[in-house]
Amino acid sequence: MLGEEICLLVPINQERGLLMTIEDIKRNDGGTALMLANEAVVRGALEADVKIVAFYPGSPTSEILDSFSDLIDHFGDYKMHISANEKVALETVAGASMAGQRSFTSMKSVGMNVASDSMYSIGYTGLNAGCVALIADDPHAHSSQSEQDGRYFGEIAYVPMLEPASAQEALDMTKWAFEISEKHKTLVIMRTTTRVNHQRGMVKLGELNRTPFKKNRWQDVKDQYFTVGSIARALKAKMLQRTEAIQKDFEKSKFNTIVPGSGNVGILTAGVCYLHVKEAMKNLEIELPVFKLGTLFPLPEKKLAEFIKTLSTLIVVEELTPYLEKHIAAIAQTANVTLNIIGKRTGHFSEMLEYNVPIVEKTLALVLDKKTSLDYDSIVHRANRLKSILPERPPIFCPGCPHRGTLWAFRQALQQLRIRDKIVFNNDIGCYSMAFLPPNEFSDSMLAMGASLGVSAGMEMALEDKVIAMVGDSTLYHAALPGIVNLIHHNSNVTLFVLDNAVTAMTGQQFNPNSPFNAGGHPARKINMEKMFEALGADSITIIDPYETRECITPIKNAIEAQGFNVIIAKRECALYGDRLKKQAGQKIVPSENVKETCRGIYACIKEFYCPAIIIDETDHKMMIQQDLCDGCLECRQACPIDAPRHVEVD
């Protein structure tokens, strides 16, 4: 099944337009298509006739949300919410399932942390119509604050969990997940990793047998979905019985594949590591028996026991924690007590970062006493030597990003107040997380979405310093509101920045409760942020425009000096989103230029702004604006003491 596929691992932050193959997802010809695994998941859900979907955006799953949003008007037979957070999204699809509609959600692994409160109860109550939740782990922490291993969610919640290795499996497994869910009346989790989500492969399309959307009557589908006390104890017994029944199904699953090979050394693996194993064995010109696992919980223990029975050594290839290694060690206690298990606990593999072909090949070569196909260590050494002579290029904000102006004005305010060393700054999750990098070098803490408010509550009680927090508009509605209510209720002396850029910018400009639109660009009710803070009892609410950067300094100083809970709302849309709106309206994006006759080479724009559109002209050593990158925001003019930058004159 996987042997004939073409699988390409693509960079994880390509432009959205390059990744979308919407027309292929629409097709109903039963042919093949080159698809991102995220897109294949969408196609699989549509082939399963999903009716209600809900998401909060998060990399590496954002393309799933985007695809459903782009397709909603084409199909017109499913409903969709872009939810305030992952917990609401999971509860939305659970409610839809209870009401008899097939439903689907996806989220990054830390999103399941938010949703897990309800997820554990759903494991007890069960559901009705097929309900699938995809969670994506992020080894290497490409776009996450941790490398957490989401495989344990299935086991501790008694919820079946699957893991695809390729785009084709992503499609097929999504469809199968709905069948499992409906047969056993349970939520089913699909676990992926970044390199599966952002992998392209040839996918064989199935039939799109879509049916019209029709609301049900509760009397026709009703059941009881609550768990507490004696009811919870009774449900636990049923949950254990359900797990046994699912395990029997998984023993026969086609997704648990034994690839034949020679010798008494075998490999156990799953997900993208299976693809690394295949390529590593090809490089070494060996064919070991491989157990390619597709069901992470419950494990097909009988099939695994049969596989290891005649082996002398088993190499377990898995990223992150030794989840499979520990389970196979327990199975080996009865199936093959002398089995030599090679993995993380023997020091052959790390619990850190992503794996790749060289990592896997080097371990296989070591165990089998073979020579690797390439001298990978010397290649890495040479690459590191070349890297050492390159200038550092830390991530920076996009040209025209309003956060650049807000943070510049914040720095000026602190300098004028002479309190830079007398504040504590608690940051949050979003593009503005980059505030810890030069030239700003803020951020004393950054834990999880909305955590800046809770952390600020503790620090405000414990420190004599001024406490300042920052959240984006999406984070505000995702997880910050309880912390804000807590601070206001306790008369806390905290200043809060809210960066109102109209969309969830970091994950691709998706809409949120601060937007007047929902999925597909359909109208939605925008929450009035200022009235909300007023109703909550904020001591002051100040609106600033980051593009009028100099004019922001005094209001920021006033809010910082004021006692009580004071809010600064920096209101300006995400530059990429704003450009899109301008293009849709037929408006020109007028770039800026540096007037060389005025410019004195002070370099304030370069030293203090770090805009990628600004460079130094080597012919005269003055600032030059690359007009193909410039967004025309003129924030750089605000930083220039002599106003040298200006808009280019256009006809």
Stockholm file with secondary structure:
# STOCKHOLM 1.0

chainA/1-651         MLGEEICLLVPINQERGLLMTIEDIKRNDGGTALMLANEAVVRGALEADVKIVAFYPGSPTSEILDSFSDLIDHFGDYKMHISANEKVALETVAGASMAGQRSFTSMKSVGMNVASDSMYSIGYTGLNAGCVALIADDPHAHSSQSEQDGRYFGEIAYVPMLEPASAQEALDMTKWAFEISEKHKTLVIMRTTTRVNHQRGMVKLGELNRTPFKKNRWQDVKDQYFTVGSIARALKAKMLQRTEAIQKDFEKSKFNTIVPGSGNVGILTAGVCYLHVKEAMKNLEIELPVFKLGTLFPLPEKKLAEFIKTLSTLIVVEELTPYLEKHIAAIAQTANVTLNIIGKRTGHFSEMLEYNVPIVEKTLALVLDKKTSLDYDSIVHRANRLKSILPERPPIFCPGCPHRGTLWAFRQALQQLRIRDKIVFNNDIGCYSMAFLPPNEFSDSMLAMGASLGVSAGMEMALEDKVIAMVGDSTLYHAALPGIVNLIHHNSNVTLFVLDNAVTAMTGQQFNPNSPFNAGGHPARKINMEKMFEALGADSITIIDPYETRECITPIKNAIEAQGFNVIIAKRECALYGDRLKKQAGQKIVPSENVKETCRGIYACIKEFYCPAIIIDETDHKMMIQQDLCDGCLECRQACPIDAPRHVEVD
#=GR chainA/1-651 SS CCTTCCEEECCTTCCHHHHCCHHHHHCCSCCEEEEEHHHHHHHHHHHTTCCEEEECCCTTSHHHHHHHHHHHHHHCSCEEEECSSHHHHHHHHHHHHHTTCCEEEEEEHHHHHHHHHHHHHHHHHCCSSCEEEEEEECTTCSSSSCCCCTHHHHHHHTCCEECCCSHHHHHHHHHHHHHHHHHHTSEEEEEEEHHHHTEEEEEECCCCCCCCCCCCCHHHHCCCCCCCHHHHHHHHHHHHHHHHHHHHHHHTCTTSEEECCSSSEEEEEETHHHHHHHHHHHHHTCCCCEEEECEEESCCHHHHHHHHTTCSEEEEECSSSCHHHHHHHHHHHHHCTTCEEESTTTTSSCSSSCCCHHHHHHHHHHHHTCCCSSCHHHHHHHHHHHHHTSCCCCCCCCTTCHHHHHHHHHHHHHHHHTCGGGEEEECCSSGGGGGGSTTTCCCSBCCSTTHHHHHHHHHHHHCSSEEEEEEEHHHIIIIIHHHHHHHHHTTCCEEEEEEECSSBTTTTSBCCTTSSBCGGGCBCCCCCHHHHHHHHTCSEEEEECTTSHHHHHHHHHHHHHSSSEEEEEEECCCHHHHHHHHHHTTCCCCCEEECTTTCCCCCHHHHHHCCTTEEEETTTTEEEECTTTCCCCCHHHHHCTTCCEEECCCC
#=GC SS_cons         CCTTCCEEECCTTCCHHHHCCHHHHHCCSCCEEEEEHHHHHHHHHHHTTCCEEEECCCTTSHHHHHHHHHHHHHHCSCEEEECSSHHHHHHHHHHHHHTTCCEEEEEEHHHHHHHHHHHHHHHHHCCSSCEEEEEEECTTCSSSSCCCCTHHHHHHHTCCEECCCSHHHHHHHHHHHHHHHHHHTSEEEEEEEHHHHTEEEEEECCCCCCCCCCCCCHHHHCCCCCCCHHHHHHHHHHHHHHHHHHHHHHHTCTTSEEECCSSSEEEEEETHHHHHHHHHHHHHTCCCCEEEECEEESCCHHHHHHHHTTCSEEEEECSSSCHHHHHHHHHHHHHCTTCEEESTTTTSSCSSSCCCHHHHHHHHHHHHTCCCSSCHHHHHHHHHHHHHTSCCCCCCCCTTCHHHHHHHHHHHHHHHHTCGGGEEEECCSSGGGGGGSTTTCCCSBCCSTTHHHHHHHHHHHHCSSEEEEEEEHHHIIIIIHHHHHHHHHTTCCEEEEEEECSSBTTTTSBCCTTSSBCGGGCBCCCCCHHHHHHHHTCSEEEEECTTSHHHHHHHHHHHHHSSSEEEEEEECCCHHHHHHHHHHTTCCCCCEEECTTTCCCCCHHHHHHCCTTEEEETTTTEEEECTTTCCCCCHHHHHCTTCCEEECCCC
//
